[in-house]
Amino acid sequence: NALRKQLELGDADWGTAVLMEVSTGEIRAITNLTRRGEGKFVEDFNYAIGMNLEPGSTFKLASLMTLLDDAGASLEEHFDTGDGRMMIGRARVVDSHACGDVTLREVFEHSSNVGFALAVNKYYKDRPGQFVDHLYKMGLAMPLDLQIPGGATPVIYRPGDASWSGVTLTMMSYGYGLRLTPLKTLSFYNAIANGGKMVRPMFTKEILHNGKTVQSFSTEVINSSICSDHTLALIKDMLLGVVEKGTGKAVHSDIVRIAG
């Protein structure tokens, strides 16, 4: 019902919602809806596991984590994003709203495409492979190898690949030019809530035959540490900032603190 409401509000063609238990990776609830006419939705495709798409702004967290953990960037560095429209190399980058001169912290809180493009190019323009290597190190390119069929494999290009071009690094900085499933993005965010430990999403705990256990499954760790403890603490604080004073204020609650 919550997903249907959001699809109607956004006039969306499809959507997915997944509830994942942080420490175990157990999928407690999952729903996928496709619009089939005015006010009519059906569940006919598992978008959560099978829809490989450009993650967009949700991927900025991975760029920020790389900037902090690998490049040694500071959250207090300033980037002049101007009026939110800028040519960066051969790429034209546009923000939904002008941010002006902002710190890296504010770049994240206000989800500035221009700010992320400037920051990633500052540190990785001449060594794009190092940026991509860190994404692989965090486990973002690793297949989830789910217990159910239909899962799509992440697509993160490397310099030298046929699909890599002069604008790929810039586009990747704010979540384009690569493809992840919603569940892959969820597993990444879940790792932050889980103290930096990325676990494989689990759909099945046990297989029974005539009431007897044939096979049982336990939590599987994909990556024991996606970043340093120092970076993790900064990231958690900033995800709270997004909801409390940034682009995520619409989901702010006075009852429970929400990060996003």
C-alpha positions, 0 to 999 in steps of 0.5 A, spaced: 500 500 500 505 504 501 509 503 495 502 504 491 501 510 494 508 513 492 507 510 485 500 514 484 504 520 487 509 520 482 505 518 476 511 512 476 510 506 471 513 501 476 516 501 483 519 496 488 520 496 496 524 492 500 525 491 507 532 488 509 534 486 516 540 489 518 545 484 521 542 478 518 540 480 511 534 477 511 529 479 506 523 480 511 518 484 505 519 485 498 514 488 493 514 490 486 508 493 482 507 495 475 502 500 472 497 497 468 492 503 466 489 508 471 489 506 478 491 499 476 497 496 478 500 488 478 506 485 480 509 481 474 516 483 475 521 482 480 524 489 479 528 489 486 533 483 483 532 484 476 532 491 474 539 493 472 539 501 472 543 507 473 542 508 480 543 516 480 543 520 486 543 514 491 550 512 488 553 519 490 554 515 497 559 511 494 563 516 491 563 520 497 566 514 501 571 513 495 573 521 496 574 520 504 577 513 504 581 513 498 583 520 496 583 523 503 578 529 501 575 533 507 568 534 508 570 542 509 573 543 502 569 548 498 566 547 491 563 552 487 557 549 483 555 556 480 548 556 478 548 549 477 550 548 470 557 547 468 561 544 463 566 539 466 571 536 461 566 534 455 560 533 460 555 538 461 553 537 468 546 540 471 543 540 478 536 541 479 537 547 484 543 552 484 547 551 490 553 556 489 559 555 493 558 549 498 563 544 502 563 537 500 558 536 506 553 540 503 554 537 496 552 531 499 546 533 503 543 537 497 545 532 492 549 536 487 551 533 481 556 539 479 559 538 486 560 531 485 563 532 478 568 537 481 570 533 487 571 526 483 575 530 477 579 534 482 582 527 485 581 522 479 581 526 473 588 523 471 587 516 475 580 514 473 582 507 474 583 508 482 576 511 483 573 505 479 578 500 483 575 503 490 568 501 487 570 494 486 574 494 493 567 496 496 564 490 493 559 494 489 561 490 482 560 483 486 554 479 483 549 478 489 548 470 487 541 470 490 538 464 492 532 465 487 533 466 480 533 472 476 538 476 479 542 481 474 549 482 475 552 489 476 555 493 471 561 498 473 566 499 467 573 500 467 578 505 463 580 501 457 573 498 456 569 499 450 564 503 453 569 507 457 569 514 454 571 521 456 565 523 460 564 516 464 568 518 470 564 525 471 557 521 470 559 515 474 561 521 480 553 522 480 550 515 479 550 514 471 554 510 466 553 504 471 548 499 473 546 496 479 539 493 481 535 496 487 537 490 491 544 491 490 544 499 492 540 496 498 545 491 500 550 497 500 546 502 504 545 496 509 552 495 510 553 502 513 547 501 518 551 494 519 557 497 522 561 497 515 559 489 514 556 488 507 552 481 508 548 477 502 541 478 502 537 472 504 531 469 502 531 462 504 533 460 511 531 453 511 529 448 506 524 442 508 521 436 506 516 432 509 517 437 515 524 435 516 530 440 514 534 438 508 538 444 508 539 451 512 542 457 511 546 462 515 548 470 514 553 470 509 558 476 509 560 479 502 565 484 505 567 485 512 569 492 512 567 497 506 570 503 509 574 505 515 571 506 522 572 514 521 569 514 514 563 510 517 562 515 522 562 521 518 557 517 513 552 516 518 552 523 521 551 525 513 546 521 512 542 523 518 543 530 515 540 529 508 534 527 512 534 533 517 536 539 513 538 536 506 534 533 500 530 528 504 526 532 509 520 530 506 521 523 510 523 527 517 520 524 523 519 527 530 518 520 533 524 516 530 531 519 527 531 517 520 538 517 515 537 517 508 
